[in-house]
Amino acid sequence: MKTFDHLLLLGLPAGGKSEFVDFMKNQSRDVLAKRYHLGQFEQIDDFVWLWEKCIEDDLWEEVGRGRLFSTKDGPNYSITDGDLYKFFTECFNREIPKSYLSRPEFYEDGTLIIEFSRGGDNTYDYTLNRLKPEILERAAIFYVQVMPEESRRRNEARYQEKLAHSILAHKTPDEVMDKFYPHDDWEAYTKGAPSEVLVCNGVKVPFVTMNNEPESTDNEVLAERYGDALDILWKLYNELKQ
C-alpha cells in the first residue's frame, strides 16, 4: 500500500510532535498504512545535532577554549547562536540524500519523518526554501499547531513531571523559548490556510495544519485528530503525484 515518502513534522517546541511520533510507534503496520498513510517509519530530528553542539561546547570548555554556541545551567543548555538553525538545515540536506534517497528500497514500505521547529527570526520560509528539491519532491508537511503560550505551558509542565522522577530532567530553557520561539511564521507563510499546496524551493509541497488544542492524552481523541488531518494531507499528496 502506498504511503507518504517524507513527512515533515513541524510545530513549536512542546506542541505535540513527539507525542505524535510516540502514538504512531504504538500502531500496527496495517493501521499505520491504512489509517494514517504512513509506512514503517524512521525519524530524523535536528535536536540530535543541537545536542551534539552543546556537548562539543562542554568539551571546548574543558580544554580552555570557551563555549561557542551555548551556555549551560545544570542539565539545561541555552543556544546563543541562531545561525545554528541554518546549519541544521544544511545537515538535513546532507544526511537525507546520503542515508535515505540513496536507498530507493526504503520507500517501498517506509516513511521518513523529518522533524524540526523554527521560530522568531529563524523561519519556516527560510528553511523550506533551503531544503533540496529532491527532499521536497517526496514531501508532505504536517504542522502541529498550538499557541505560543500553550507551547510554553506544556514545556514547563513536562519538565516538572520529568523532574519529579529524575534530577537529570531537562527542558527547553525559558530564555531559548523567548529568544527563538516567541512565535513562528507558519500562519503568515501559509496565509492562514488550513491546508493547501506551498511552493518551496520551486517544488509544490502539500501541507495540513492540525489544531492540537486542547491537549489530550486520550488515544481515541488523538486517533481521530491525527487521522482526519492526515486524510486531508494524503488527498493533496496523491493529487500532486498523479
C-alpha positions as a printed Julia matrix, in Angstrom:
242×3 Matrix{Float64}:
  0.0    0.0     0.0
  1.39   3.43   -0.95
  2.25   5.78    1.89
  3.95   9.14    2.4
  7.64   9.08    1.45
  8.65  12.11    3.53
  6.51  13.66    6.26
  7.84  16.98    7.52
  6.64  17.2    11.12
  6.67  20.85   12.21
  5.44  22.95   15.12
  6.54  24.91   18.18
  8.52  23.14   20.93
  6.36  21.01   23.25
  3.41  21.43   20.88
  2.86  17.71   20.38
  5.32  16.49   17.73
  6.94  13.9    19.99
  3.52  12.71   21.17
  2.53  12.21   17.53
  5.61  10.05   16.93
  5.05   8.07   20.14
  1.43   7.43   19.18
  2.43   6.15   15.75
  5.09   3.87   17.24
  2.29   2.0    19.0
  0.28   1.35   15.85
  0.46  -1.86   13.84
  1.93  -1.83   10.34
 -1.54  -2.3     8.87
 -3.12   0.56   10.86
 -0.21   2.87   10.08
 -0.68   2.35    6.35
 -4.47   2.23    6.11
 -5.5    4.82    8.69
 -2.54   7.2     8.74
 -0.88   6.67    5.34
  2.47   6.03    6.98
  4.92   3.28    6.19
  7.29   1.66    8.67
  8.87   4.94    9.58
 12.25   6.2    10.58
 12.87   9.63   12.03
 15.44  12.38   11.57
 15.33  15.28   14.03
 17.68  18.25   14.23
 17.54  18.16   18.04
 20.23  15.46   17.85
 22.62  17.87   16.12
 21.73  20.65   18.54
 22.53  18.42   21.49
 25.82  17.4    19.89
 26.83  21.06   19.56
 26.09  21.61   23.24
 28.21  18.58   24.19
 31.0   19.86   21.94
 30.81  23.14   23.84
 31.36  21.19   27.07
 34.5   19.7    25.54
 35.8   23.05   24.28
 35.26  24.41   27.77
 37.26  21.53   29.23
 40.28  22.39   27.07
 40.06  26.08   27.93
 38.7   27.41   24.64
 35.3   28.54   25.92
 31.83  27.76   24.65
 30.99  28.53   21.01
 27.24  28.04   20.64
 25.59  27.62   24.04
 25.53  28.31   27.75
 24.89  25.69   30.41
 22.91  25.83   33.65
 22.85  22.44   35.38
 21.46  19.9    32.89
 19.93  22.63   30.7
 21.59  24.23   27.69
 20.66  27.56   26.11
 21.56  28.19   22.48
 23.25  31.54   21.91
 23.88  31.39   18.16
 20.74  31.47   15.99
 22.73  30.56   12.88
 22.84  27.0    14.2
 19.31  26.55   12.86
 20.55  27.39    9.35
 23.41  24.96    9.9
 20.93  22.22   10.85
 19.02  22.81    7.61
 22.22  22.04    5.72
 22.62  18.93    7.87
 19.23  17.74    6.58
 20.42  18.46    3.03
 23.48  16.29    3.62
 22.01  13.44    5.66
 18.72  12.71    3.89
 20.21  12.15    0.41
 23.08  10.14    1.9
 21.07   7.93    4.24
 17.65   7.68    2.54
 17.44   8.91   -1.05
 20.4    6.68   -1.84
 18.27   3.67   -0.77
 15.21   3.56   -3.04
 14.19   0.29   -1.4
 13.46   2.22    1.83
 10.49   3.91    0.14
  8.89   0.63   -0.92
  7.24   0.39    2.51
  8.89   3.15    4.53
  8.23   6.76    5.51
 10.86   9.2     6.7
  9.59  11.63    9.35
 11.64  14.85    9.27
 11.07  16.78   12.48
 12.04  20.34   13.36
 10.83  23.62   14.88
 11.54  27.13   13.67
 10.58  30.39   15.33
 11.35  34.06   15.64
 13.93  35.15   13.06
 14.63  31.52   12.1
 11.68  30.94    9.83
  9.93  28.12    8.04
 10.06  30.32    4.95
 13.87  30.18    5.02
 14.19  26.5     5.92
 11.62  25.15    3.47
 13.19  27.15    0.67
 16.67  25.85    1.54
 15.82  22.15    1.61
 16.97  20.36   -1.51
 14.32  19.84   -4.21
 14.88  16.09   -4.17
 13.84  16.06   -0.5
 10.79  18.24   -1.1
  9.59  16.33   -4.16
  8.74  13.38   -1.89
  7.4   15.51    0.96
  4.16  16.5     2.65
  4.04  18.87    5.63
  2.17  18.1     8.85
  2.14  21.18   11.1
  1.06  20.63   14.71
 -0.45  23.9    15.88
 -0.58  25.29   19.41
 -0.44  28.91   20.53
  2.96  30.16   21.78
  1.69  30.48   25.35
  0.45  26.88   25.22
  3.84  25.76   23.94
  5.48  27.4    26.97
  2.96  25.92   29.37
  3.48  22.4    28.07
  7.24  22.84   28.04
  7.22  23.75   31.75
  4.62  21.13   32.71
  6.56  18.31   31.06
  9.78  19.46   32.7
  8.16  19.44   36.15
  6.77  15.96   35.5
 10.2   14.65   34.5
 11.83  16.44   37.43
  9.62  14.54   39.82
 11.21  11.31   38.59
 14.79  12.31   37.81
 17.26  15.05   38.77
 18.58  14.71   35.2
 15.4   16.15   33.7
 15.96  18.93   31.18
 13.8   21.3    29.18
 13.99  23.97   26.53
 15.06  26.9    28.75
 12.8   29.92   29.05
 15.43  32.19   27.51
 15.59  29.96   24.42
 11.81  29.95   24.15
 11.74  33.75   24.48
 14.62  34.37   22.06
 13.99  31.8    19.36
 10.32  30.78   19.74
  8.28  33.84   20.77
  6.14  32.91   17.75
  6.72  31.42   14.33
  5.92  32.43   10.77
  3.75  29.44    9.83
  0.43  31.29    9.7
  1.94  34.14    7.68
  3.79  31.73    5.38
  0.65  29.69    4.66
 -1.6   32.81    4.62
 -3.71  31.18    7.31
 -4.96  28.36    5.07
 -5.72  25.12    6.98
 -4.45  23.02    4.08
 -3.16  23.76    0.61
 -0.07  23.46   -1.57
  3.05  25.56   -0.96
  5.84  26.2    -3.44
  9.08  25.53   -1.57
 12.36  25.99   -3.43
 10.45  25.63   -6.7
  8.66  22.42   -5.62
  4.94  22.03   -4.9
  4.51  20.61   -1.4
  1.12  19.92    0.24
  0.52  20.81    3.87
 -2.08  20.49    6.56
 -2.27  22.44    9.82
 -3.7   20.37   12.68
 -5.01  22.18   15.74
 -3.58  20.37   18.76
 -5.57  22.17   21.44
 -6.89  21.34   23.9
 -4.14  18.94   24.96
 -5.27  15.33   25.15
 -3.78  12.01   26.16
 -6.89  10.08   25.13
 -5.92   7.71   22.32
 -9.38   7.88   20.79
 -9.23  11.66   20.61
 -5.71  11.56   19.15
 -6.61   8.85   16.64
 -9.43  10.99   15.25
 -7.37  14.19   15.36
 -4.37  12.67   13.56
 -6.4   10.55   11.18
 -8.65  13.36    9.94
 -5.71  15.69    9.31
 -3.61  13.05    7.58
 -6.55  12.08    5.34
 -6.7   15.67    4.08
 -2.95  15.73    3.55
 -2.95  12.36    1.78
 -5.55  13.56   -0.71
 -3.45  16.61   -1.59
 -0.3   14.5    -1.78
 -1.89  12.0    -4.14
 -3.27  14.7    -6.4
  0.21  16.12   -6.86
  1.72  12.72   -7.6
 -0.78  11.87  -10.34
